[in-house]
Each structure stands twice: as structure tokens, then as C-alpha cells.
Amino acid sequence: MSPVLPGDTPVVHDLMGIGFGPSNVAMAIALSEHNARAGGQEPVTAHFFEQQPSFGWHRGMLIDDATMQVSFLKDLVTLRNPASEFSFLCYLQSRGRLIDFINHKNLFPLRVEFHDYFEWAAAKVGDMVSYGHEVVAVTPFVHEGTVEYLDVTVRSAEGLSVHRARNLVVGTGLRPVMPPGVERGERVWHNSDLLRKVDALQTASPSPARFVVVGAGQSAAENVAYLHRRFPRAEVCAVFSRYGYSPADDSSFANRIFDPGAVDDYFTAPDSVKDRLMAYHGNTNYSVVDIDLIDDLYRQMYQEKVLGTERLRFLNVSRVTGVEETPGGVRAAVTSLVTGEETQLDADVVVFATGYRPADPLGLLGEVADLCLRDDEGRVRVERDYRVSTDPALRCGIYLQGGTEHTHGITTSLLSNTAIRVGEILESLLERGVKSASGAARSSTDGTGTKG
């Protein structure tokens, strides 16, 4: 338990955020806009901590020609506040590209452009975040048998500091997934490593002769196309257990699964209906590829067959069953799921585009996690407003931005519903009385709430 230290009490923030990816940037924007409208009312005080030295969102996947799979209108603010100065359109105006973008007649910007938009938006609320600060622990502050505050211990270059909050919003993002028994290494990559590591191969001698890319989703297909283009003398082998890439269902009716109203439907549905909805509409997001990219890869493969210059190979209905790094590269064992025949492929790099999973949303909470309720399957119970269901002894709110697919559906880790979600979290804070648990918040001179 966190003791009260006379003369050394941390400043109390109404809301403290763990992580500062797009979801918590959107949260900071919603708070900033609310406080600007509040007039003479006391503002909601908030601060966020991000362990990265600066804003970054899947930097290893910002391939130069990769586009978003979501409309630019589903940015950080527009669905919540179409008049916001933090919109993608305002970003374009600030960059001098608004007219050019309109003439482009495209709903889906380059991914690298949307990342620049995120950086632009994050900078506009930069006074609400401390980069290079890693949250290492959360401990309860108990008064008269109830937890009135949460003390957040943060590690930075200056050492450890303690920060106190009435509420937490956890937005720690996704973690790369590797197959069981496979470890990332010098020649064994997850696709999130791609752009960070690939430059070193450009000047390697001898130049790369073969890449193996494992996976059947959008990232896998993008990696195959990128490596094939960037290394024109190398063979690129795509390995997946299907006959071919499956197209994403982005039809208008199917896309309604991403609507804000669909969250209400999913949340109130019986578990059996939840399971069916995910089975019906998983092909809008999981292990699927944009049809244009599928067509481009097939066209390239067929052209090479015609010309007798095959560099693009598809090892379908197969699985990588072993990976071993060698002195000059890596050896992958590829096994046919039909015949069981095993093929050894010597490659310069094996890239696993095998997806992500949410970080444990309660992993940093220590004994506070014991006060968070779980369902019959051991999953954290989450209310409609994204607040964790807790024991009555915990008066603080813990809100999740991610890790709620079992309660809120497919959009939990996607951008589609981010703007609406942060608005709902803010509304929940205000309706519950964001300052009511322990009195009015004190102001901080530096905006960080650092103890001292």
C-alpha cells in the first residue's frame, strides 16, 4: 500500500494514461477540447506516460506505398467532433496538401502519411505526455478501507517517480506474436522489425538471394511485395497454410460491423451470438488482404512464369515447421500439409507476419488487479463505458483502450471506433464525477505531477 508522506504527497490527477499511441492521443485531444469548452469550470487534469522516446505507431510497417485500410474520416476526432481542429483534413491544410488530397479522390491515405498525422496531432497535445517514461508499477492508496487513489511508479532517465491519479486509462497497444518455439533473432524477424532491419541488407555482400515470408494476412502480402520490389535479384517465398490469400470483405454492409452502434449490439448480445458475429465478420480484418494487392501479386507471379524469371514463389497449403539460424543466414523447414513432405529453404531472412495480441491490460496493476472482476473464463469484466468492473473497495476508475474484444467486439484494437470510444470514456468520467472520489484536484506547476 502507498503511505502518505507529509510534505511529499504527489499531485493528484483526475486521469492518468499508460501509453500514448493513437488511442490515448485521441483521449488527450478529447480532454483538451472538453477543457477548452469548460469555461470557468475546473478542468479535468490528465497526464500520459509513454516509454518510447517519441511518438511512434508501427514504425516497422510504414512501407512507402502501403495504404490505410480505414477511411481518413475515421481519424482521431471526426466521428466524435467533425469540427475539430485535430482532424486529418486540418492536418492536410497545415501541410499544404488539402487540395491535392481532394483531387486524389481516395479515402485511404498512405500509411506513412497517416503516421505523420498522428505525430502532428500528438505534438499539439504534447504538454500532456512525458516520453521516455515507463510505467513499472501501480499501487493502491487506501483510506478508511477503500482505494481512493492509484499511485503510478514511473521510470525515466532521471530515476523513479510516483504520480497519483483518481482514474487510469490503459492504452498499451499490441505485442508481436511469433509461432511457438520460434524466437526473433538476427535473421528471424517479426514483420514489425522489417523497416528497422532491412536497410542493413541493402549493402550486404553478397546481396540477399532469398527471403521467406510466413503468413496469410495483409502485412504478409505487403512484406512479400516490398521485398520483391526492393531486392530485384532475390527470390521471395511466401508460405501459408491456405491455397492463396483471402480477400478482405470491405463491402458496405459488412463494414457496419465497425459502426459505433455495432458495439452496443455486440456488448448486449449473448456469448453465442458474439461468437457467431466474430465468425461471420472476422474476414473484415483478420488474415485477409486487399483484393488489389492480391491481384498485383498474382499478376507478377504469372508474368515471371511467362518470362521464365520466377522470383516470386507461393508455397501454399504449407507451414514452416522449423527455423535454424546458420552462420550466413537461416534455414527454414517448410512442410506440406497435404503430403507431409518437408522442404529445406536456405534464406537470408525469414519474416514472420504472424500477427499481434493485446498486452495484458492488467499486467501492471499488481495487487490492484486483484480488485478487478473476471468472468467465468478468466477474462477481465468490462462495462459498456470501457471501465473495468471492480470490487466496491476500489473507488478509482480503470478504463481500457484495447483488450476488450470479448466484450466490445472487433473494433477494440482498430482505429475505426477510436474517436467515439474516447468520447464515451470522457462522458463516463464526467457522469461519475471525475473529481468526486477525493475532492478537487490540485494544480501542478510542471504538468507532470512528479513527486518532489
Number of C-alpha atoms within 10 A of each C-alpha: 12 13 11 12 8 6 7 9 15 20 21 26 28 28 26 27 28 25 26 29 21 25 26 27 29 26 28 28 25 24 22 19 15 15 16 12 11 12 9 8 9 11 16 20 22 24 22 27 23 23 19 15 10 14 21 15 17 14 16 16 19 19 17 11 11 20 16 15 19 15 13 19 16 18 24 31 25 20 20 19 16 11 11 17 15 25 23 24 20 17 19 17 13 11 11 11 14 16 10 10 15 12 9 10 8 10 14 15 19 17 20 20 17 20 20 16 22 25 19 18 23 24 15 15 16 17 14 23 26 21 17 16 24 19 22 14 16 24 21 22 20 18 11 7 9 15 21 21 27 30 23 24 18 22 18 14 8 7 8 15 18 22 22 26 26 25 26 26 24 23 27 23 23 16 13 16 17 17 11 6 8 15 12 13 12 12 20 23 20 23 27 23 18 21 15 12 14 14 10 9 14 13 10 9 7 8 13 19 16 22 24 29 27 27 26 25 22 26 24 26 22 22 26 24 18 17 19 21 12 11 17 12 13 19 19 27 21 24 24 23 18 15 12 16 25 18 20 20 18 16 9 8 8 13 12 13 21 18 13 17 10 15 22 14 15 22 18 13 14 10 13 8 13 20 14 11 16 17 10 11 17 16 17 20 18 15 19 21 24 18 16 9 17 19 13 11 19 15 12 16 17 13 13 15 13 10 8 9 10 15 19 22 15 19 19 18 16 24 21 24 15 13 20 15 18 12 5 11 17 21 21 22 15 21 22 18 14 8 9 11 10 16 14 13 18 21 23 22 25 32 23 28 25 20 22 14 13 18 15 14 22 19 12 17 19 14 14 21 16 12 17 19 15 15 9 7 6 8 13 22 19 24 16 17 18 23 21 22 19 22 13 11 13 21 19 24 26 26 25 25 24 23 25 22 17 18 23 23 22 24 21 22 20 15 18 23 23 28 24 21 25 28 22 16 21 21 14 18 20 13 9 12 11 24 20 13 17 14 9 14 19 13 12 14 9 8 16 18 22 18 13 10
